[in-house]
Structures are given as structure tokens and as C-alpha cells.
Amino acid sequence: MRSLPLLLLLAAAACASEPTAGTDADSDCAPGLERSALATLECAASAGLLTPSQLDQAAEVLLRAEAAIDSLEGPMGGADDQYYRASWIRSALGNFAAFHVRGALTDSARIARLVDVVAVNTGFATGGLPVAGERVFPSRTPHLTWVFYPSIGVYFQPVTTIENAIGIPFPDPAVATDTLLAIGNALWQYATWRSGAAGAFPVWEYDFNFLSDVQKRAPWISSLAQGEALKLYVELYRRTGDAVQAERAHQVFRSFRTFWSDGGILVDDTTHGYWWDEYDPRMWTWNGSMAALVAVGMYAETFGGDAVGIAARGQDAARYWTPSFDTGEWTTYSLLAGYVTVAYQRWHTMLAGALHDQTGDPFWSETASRWAAYEPPPGLLQPPMLPNEAARLPHIESLLDRAR
């Protein structure tokens, strides 16, 4: 049974969202109309995306979030740090309205992820979650890693979840299979699903906006996240021979067969081969796209079939475009962004070496040797951090050292 405060909260939201004369409830819930988080959830429930029980549970999360904001800000005024922490919760609550306005609240799993974002940011802001550096480990989502981004709060990070366990650029055989199985099962349950010409496939969405050389509106996907997931399930199949893991790998691979314009990660322009971009087909980001290519190579080595030709087309694009990221003294992050950090220069060099290990192509060994010999350009500055990079940078050095 609902508690009295929750009933009052729901009743108030219902009154606030009552249609005006000349409208009806359906039009009041139409995308484009900004609403409160709770009113947005009620619209989702009226559309059949939430059961009454799920609506109750979500509303309780929102109620705790509002109470935490009140506690942090306080009637007498809180410290600057408290207002800062309260802003993370407000940002999480604001996601509901932002998604609704863009017509993105069409999936019950996606709604559940946004409820998690509110719950996790509430716990983080009030000091109730295990933390290691910028990584956060909510008990609400066992085996999944979240990352703190100072300006917006805490969000699930699929790349960090997988990479910090499995290793880079290839899986670390020293990592226990049980550890990878636990992560693989949790990750699978946390996917949202899309459909393309190749069939339905899972994706691991990012639920926050970011602006770099292009603007990405949540929810967005990444070939780096898809590639790390593909690598994980291929490795689990290699270790266990379990048909479930093979089927998961096949389903993830469908996102590599699906064009960006259809909701996948394959750049539509295949003139020079296949490119799976980390963020956006306008960016052509080298490190994430090559990490995805390594995963495609692993999949092709393991399962054969037409994946071998797909991996070859990926190599075609990588060889064609890679010189565009090489200035002759250092490498760049993407076709739109400038020089990488020293750590990412090492990562670029290691990825080129990994592509040589997979293919035996001397192009990659020559590239890796040249990049390893580069000295940092004078005045090299720390570039702005993009989301995957920001999550990985504090650990990239140790991961690179471990992979040696």
C-alpha cells in the first residue's frame, strides 16, 4: 500500500498535470511538453510502459531524491559543497523531462535506467556508496561500474565496467572466468535493445549529454562500448564453450552490421571500408574505433563466416584513415580534435601493435614503431576529456602497464 506522503505527492502531480480546456490526457503527455519527473513517469505508466507496482517503486526513488535535495540545501542554507551535490540529483531528475521532450521514453528498460540514475546520484550525493577514485559501485547494480563526472554526477560506464576487469587490448588470461561471467551476466541484463536489418541487438546507452566537437544528446551509444562487450562475450565463449555466450556475441555483433542511420554503429560511408565510430560518424575517433576493430577481429577469428570479410573491410578503412591521425610528430584524437595526451599516445601505439598481432600486416608494426619513437610536442596541453576518455584516463596508465 502506498504511504501517505507518496499518495500526496502523486495526487499533487496529477493535479499539476491535469489537461487544460480543449486538450486531453494523451496530448498532455505528447513529446515536446516538458513535465516533472513524476508526471513523466505517470505518462509512461498511462502508455503501458510501467505497471502500477513499477510506478510506485520509481515514485519512491523520486521521493527520496527530493528529500535528499531538501536535506542538502536545508532551510537555513547549506554549504557550497552541499548545493553542488544536490545539483547532481537535480540533473538526474531532469533527465526524465529531457528524454520525454525528445520522445525518447519509449522503452521500459530505458525508463528503469533513468530511475537508477536518480537512485545512484542520491546515494552518491549523500555519501552512501563505495567509491574508488572516480569509479562508483552501487549495490543497486552489482558488478557494474559507474563513473563520477564532476559537472553532472554519476553515470553507468560500460567501457570502464569491462576494461578494468578484462584488460586491454586483449583479454588478460589471469582474470578469473567467474569474474567475467558475473560482469557478463550483469551487463546483459542492463542492455537496451534496438532492431536493424540484421535483427535485434543489445546496446549499452549513455544517459547524459556531452558537447565536444559534436553535440551528443542522450541516449547515445559508442562503438567502444559495443566493442568491449563483444570482446567480453567472445572471450567467455572461448573459455567456456557455452552456446549462451556465443549467442550473446552474435547478437552484439549485429550492431556492427547495422548503419548509424539505422541505430547501429557502422558509419554509413563505406567508400574506404568499414568504420565503427566511438561517438559519432562526424568525428572518426581513432582509439575507440580501433579498439572496436580489435574486437571484430577476435569475433572473426572465433566464429569465421562472413565476419572474416567484415573484419577485412574494417582493416581497409583503418589503413586508409590512420595516416590522417598522424602529424609526423604526434597523433590526434579524431579527425576533428587535436593532439592526444601522453597516455593516449601510448594507447594508440599499443592498439597499432595489437592490430599487427591480429593481422601480421607490416603497416601496423611500422605505425606502432613510428608512434613509439615520437617525443611529446613542446607545449603539449591536456586536451578536454570526452566521456569514455575521462572515465579511462586515471586508469589507462596502469592498464597499459598491466598489458605489457
N, C-alpha and C positions, 0 to 999 in steps of 0.2 A: 504493500500500500504506500502511496506517495506521502511524504512528510508534508506538514502544513506549510513550511516555508517554500517547498518546491511547488506545491499547489498554487500558492500565491504568486510565485514567480511565473508559472505557466499561464495563470489567469491574466496577469498583467501584460504578458507578451501577446496573449490572444487579443486583448483589448487594443493594445497599441497597433496590432497588425490588422484590425478589422477593416474590411474593404470600405472605401468611401462610396458615396452615391454614384450609381452609374457604372460600377465595376463589380467584379465577382472575385471569389477567393482564388480561382485559378489565375486570373490576370494579375492579382496582387502578388502571386508567387512567381510570376514570369521572370526569366533572366533579364537583367538590366535594372531591376529595382533593388536598391541597397537596403538591407534589413539587418536586424540584430542577429547575433549568433544563434540565439534560441529560436527566434522567429524563422530563421533559415532552416533550422533542424525540423521545425514543425511543418514547413513546406515540404521538406524531404519525406517526412512521415506521411503527409497527405498524398504524396506521389507514389507511396508504396515502397520507398527505399529504406524505411526504418519501421520496425514493428513497435507497438506501444512500449514493450519492455526495453527495447534498444533506445527509444526516445527518452524513457525515464533515466536509464543509465547515463546517457550522454548529458542530459539536463543536470544530473547530479555533479558531473565533472565541471560543467559551466558554473554551477552554483559555488563549488569550492574555489574555482578560479576567481570569481568576483569577490568572494570573501578574502582570498589571499591579497588581491589588489587593495581592498579596503584596509587590511591589516598592515600592508607595507607602506601605504601612503598615510594612513592614520588621520583622525580628525584634527590633530594638532600639527600635522605636517611631519613628514618623515625626512630622513637624511637623503642626500642626493643619490646615494647608492640604492636606497630603497625604491625611490622613484624609477631609477634605472632598471632595477629588477622587475618592478611592476610593469614596465613597458614591454618586457618580453611576453608577459601573459596577455597584455592588450593586443600585441601583434598577433599572437596565436589565435585569439578570439576573432580578430579582424579577418583572418583567412576565410571564415565561413562566408562573410559578405562578399569578399573579393572573388571567391570561387563562384558564388551564386550569380553575381553580376555578369561574369563571363560565361555563364551557362555550363560550368564545369562540375557541378554537383549532380552528376547523372549516374553515379556508381556508389553502391553501399559501402564497398571496401574503401573507396576514396574518402567518404564521409568518416568512416571509422578511423582512418589515418589522421584526419584533422582533429578528431576528438583526442587521439593520443597526443598530438602536438600540444593541445591545451593542457592535458594532464601532466605531461612531462615538463613543460615550461613552468607550470605551477609548482611541481616538486623541486625543480632546479632553483627557481627563484626564492623558495623558502628554505633551501639548504637541506633537502631531504633525499638527495640522490648520490650514489657513488660516482666519483669523478677521478679521472687520471689525465691531468693536463687539460686539453680542450675536449677530450673524449668523455662521454657521459653514458652510464649503463643503467637505464631504468629497469626495475623489476617488472614493470608493465609489459616490456618487450624483451624477454630473456634471449640472450645470445646475439642481440642486435645492438650495434654501436650508434650512438647519436653524437653529434658534434656541436659545440657551442660556437656560434658566430656572434661576436660582440654587439653588433648593431641590431640583431633581430631575435636572438635567443637560441634555442636548442632544436636541432632537426635531425631526423634519421639520415644516416650517411651509409648507403650500401657499399660504396667503394672502401671506406675505412673498415666497415664490418668485415669484409672479406680479406682485404690485403693484409691487415695486421695479423690475421691468422694463417693464411695460406702462403704468404711470401710473394716476392717479386723477383724477376719477371716470370719465372716458372714456379710451380708449387714446390714447397720445401718438404722433402720426404721425412724430415724429422717431426713434422707436425702430426699429432695423433689423428688417426682416422675418425675416432669418436668425436673429436673436437670439430672436425669438418662436417661430420654428419649432423651434429647439433645445430651448427650455423646454417647448413644447407636446408634443413627442415624448417627452421625458424624463418629463413629468408623466403622460402617458397610460400609459407603461409602469409607473408607480408607483401606479396606481389599484387598489383592490379593487372587487369587483362585488357588486351586490345585484339582486334581482328584485322587480318590483312589477306592478300591473295594467297599466301602460303598457309593460312589458318590462324587460329587463336594463339596468342603468345603472351607470356608474362613480361611485365616491365616493373622497374623499381623507380618510382617517381620521386622527384624533389618538390617539396611543398612550399618553397619560398621563391620570391622573385630575386633576380640579380641583374645588374646593369654593368656590362664591361664594354667591349666593342660592339656588342649587340645586346638588346634587352630580351631577357627570358622571363616569361610570365609562368608562374606555377599553374598547373603541374607540368614539369618538363622532364625529359629523360636524357640519358647520356650513353654513348657507346662504351665509355669506360666502365660504367656500372653494369651494362649488359655484358660486356666482355669479361669482367671479373666473375660475374655469375656463371657465364658459360664455362670459364676455366674451372670454377669450383665443381660444377656438376660433371664435367668431363673427368676431372681428377677423381671424384668419388666413384664414377663408373670404372675407371681404370683400377682403382684399389679394391672395389667390392664385386664387380661384375654384376651388380644389381640392375635389373631391367628398369626399375623405377628411376634410377639416376640417369640411365641412358635416355629415357623418355623425357625427363626434365631438360636434359641437354638439347634434345631435338626441338623441344618447344621454345627454349630460349633462342636457338639458332634461327627460328622463323623471324625474329626481329631483325636479323642480319639480312634476310631475304626481302624485307619489306622497306619500301622507299619512305623517306621522311614525309613526303606529301601524303602518305597513307598511314602515318602513325608509327613507322619503324625508324631505323637508324641508318639505313643505306642512303647516301646522298644521291639525289635524282640524276645528277650529271655523271654518267658513266663513260664519258668520252675516253678517258685515260685509264679506266679500270674502276674498281670498287673502293669507295672510301666510306668508312663508318665514323662519323664525326662525334667528338666528345660532347659538344654543346649544341652546335648549330651549323647547318650546311654553308652558312656565310663565313664561318670562322676558319675552318680547316685547322684544327688544333692538333699538333703533331703527337705529343706524348700519349694522350688518351686514345687517339686513333690507332697508333701503332701498338699500344697495349691490347686493344681490341683485335688487331690483326694477329698478334701472337696467339690469342685465344681461338681465333678462327683456324689458325694453323694447327693447334692442338686438336680441335674438333675434327679437322680433315684427316690428320694422322690417325685418329682413333676410329672414325666411322667410315672414311672413304666416300665412295659415291660421288655425287655431283659437288659435294663440299670441296673436293680437291680442286676442281675448276674454279669455284668461288674464291678459294684461298689464293689461287694463282692470279685471278683478276685483282684481288686485294694487293698482291705484290706488285702488279703492274702499276697501280695508282701510287703506291708508296714509293717506288723507284722514280716515277715521273715527277712527283711533287716534292720529294725530300730535298733536292738542291735548292728549292725556293726558301727553305728554312735555314740555309747555311750561308752566312755572310762572308765566309772566308776567315773570320776571326772568332766567331761565336755562333750559337744557334738562337732562333727565335721561337716564341711560344706558339704562335699561329700565323696565318697569313695577314692577320690584322694587328697582332700585338708584337711588342718588341722583344729585347733580349730576355732570356730566362735567368734564373738565379744560378749560383754555382752548383747547388744541389741538383737542380733540374738539368744542368748541363751533364752532370754525371748520369742522371737518369736517362737522358737522351742517348748518351754513349752506350749505356747498358742495353737499352732497347735495340739499338742498331746491332749490337753483338748478339742479342737473342734472336733477331731475325736471321742473322748469318747462321747461328746454330741450327735453326729450323730448316733453312733452305740450302746452305752451302754456297750461297751466292757471294762472290767476292766483292760485289758492290757494297754489301753491308759491312764486311770486315774492313774494307778501305775507309768507309764512312766512320766506323767506330774508332779506328786508329787516328784519323784526322781530328775528330772531335775531342778525343782524349788528350791530344797534344796542344789544344788551344789554351791560351792564357786568358784569364778574365780581362776584358777590355777596361782601360782606365775609366774610372768614374762609374763603374757598373753599379746601378742602384737596385734596391729591392723593388721589383715591379708590383703593381696591385695584385692582390690574391684573388683568384677566381675560386668558386666553391669547392670543387674537387681538390684543387691545389692547396687552398687554405687548410683543408682538413688533413692533407697528407704531409705538408711541408715539415711540421715539427717531428715527424717520424721517418721522413724519407731517407735521412742520413743513416739511421740505424737499420732500416730495411735494406738499403743498398749495401751496407757493411755485412749484414747477415747473408745477403745473396751472393757475396763474393766467393 
